[in-house]
Amino acid sequence: MGDLAGKVALITGSGRGMGRAHALVMAGRGADIVIHDILKDEAAKTAEDVRALGRKVFVSNADVSDVAAMKETVAEAEAALGGIEILVNNAGITSERTGIEGVDEAFFQRMYDVHVKGTFFTTQAVVPGMKERGRGKIVNVSSMWASTGHPTGATYIAAKGAILGLTKAWALEFAPWKITVNAITPGGVITEMVMAKGGMDYVREASKKVPLGRYADIEEMAYTAAFLASPESDFITGQVIGPNGGQSIVGI
Ligand SMILES: NC(=O)c1ccc[n+]([C@@H]2O[C@H](COP(=O)([O-])OP(=O)(O)OC[C@H]3O[C@@H](n4cnc5c(N)ncnc54)[C@H](O)[C@@H]3O)[C@@H](O)[C@H]2O)c1
């Protein structure tokens, strides 16, 4: 049994990609998992694999931007598995690949709904239980681009920047209840989201800008999240950690 034994973790967007890796690594360390993804088949597959590790699951296919549905997910999951002690706000959608002219109001709104509204209200649903228990671990998934910028993707970067703001504000707001709040700012990670952008050609080209010379595997993000969810990180809050192969080092 690992260092997350007996904990319940809600991981949004855990049907595939990094969210799936968070679920499997945390389950491997003893946590029961609330699997959440709008993609039903992918969520069911993660659930099957978590169960195979001997852990319990609760599955929700709610849209993360649907405030009422996420509140219901939290209530039902806690009735089934017990209080949620770990929340990973991971669900996300890809950036625009255009300049400012290519963004319409609906695209802008969706970007904020999924990343900012989703993170805000899922956390709002989970925090009362964490306060009651006097402990909790919240890991918000932002992006390296929130620190570095990028010539395309302004709405994505702004939404991911807002997630850094929430992280710092909540670290202060929730500290009296011993709830820690930290953010991960991944660099390039090989997932379906990245493959959809341009496949391995895109990854090979982009890897040239990474000092360690490659994109990350999903597990490398999951180990960071699992650390931030574990008692080993109890004195770390309001921090931003960037597993990015050195790509955000200034001056290289
Ligand atoms: N892949 C990268 O290089 C990279 C880099 C930096 C940050 N990120 C961020 O990491 C997180 C995970 O990304 P990924 O690369 O694993 O992407 P992914 O597309 O493989 O996984 C994202 C998951 O979120 C789910 N999701 C999206 N919108 C949802 C909604 N409205 N309701 C419920 N579920 C929803 C998707 O169905 C999917 O399973 C995202 O927040 C992304 O922005 C990714």
The ligand as an ORCA input file, in Angstrom:
! r2SCAN-3c Opt
* xyz 0 1
  N      -0.440     17.781    -23.420
  C       0.251     18.857    -23.143
  O       1.331     19.075    -23.728
  C      -0.224     19.852    -22.118
  C       0.643     20.869    -21.744
  C       0.245     21.771    -20.764
  C      -0.981     21.631    -20.139
  N      -1.834     20.634    -20.531
  C      -3.103     20.516    -19.794
  O      -3.146     19.247    -19.155
  C      -4.503     18.826    -18.987
  C      -4.659     17.434    -19.577
  O      -4.398     17.515    -20.981
  P      -4.064     16.243    -21.897
  O      -2.919     16.643    -22.741
  O      -4.024     15.003    -21.068
  O      -5.353     16.297    -22.844
  P      -6.414     15.211    -23.310
  O      -7.250     15.880    -24.325
  O      -5.743     13.938    -23.659
  O      -7.234     14.983    -21.962
  C      -8.123     15.949    -21.461
  C      -9.334     15.216    -20.910
  O     -10.262     16.197    -20.398
  C     -11.561     15.828    -20.818
  N     -12.429     16.983    -20.926
  C     -12.285     18.039    -21.762
  N     -13.303     18.879    -21.636
  C     -14.129     18.360    -20.707
  C     -15.370     18.770    -20.152
  N     -15.967     19.892    -20.557
  N     -15.933     18.005    -19.206
  C     -15.350     16.842    -18.808
  N     -14.183     16.391    -19.318
  C     -13.585     17.147    -20.255
  C     -11.345     15.214    -22.196
  O     -12.451     14.424    -22.610
  C     -10.062     14.433    -22.000
  O     -10.280     13.116    -21.596
  C      -5.342     19.892    -19.694
  O      -5.833     20.795    -18.732
  C      -4.361     20.573    -20.624
  O      -4.747     21.874    -20.929
  C      -1.476     19.750    -21.507
*
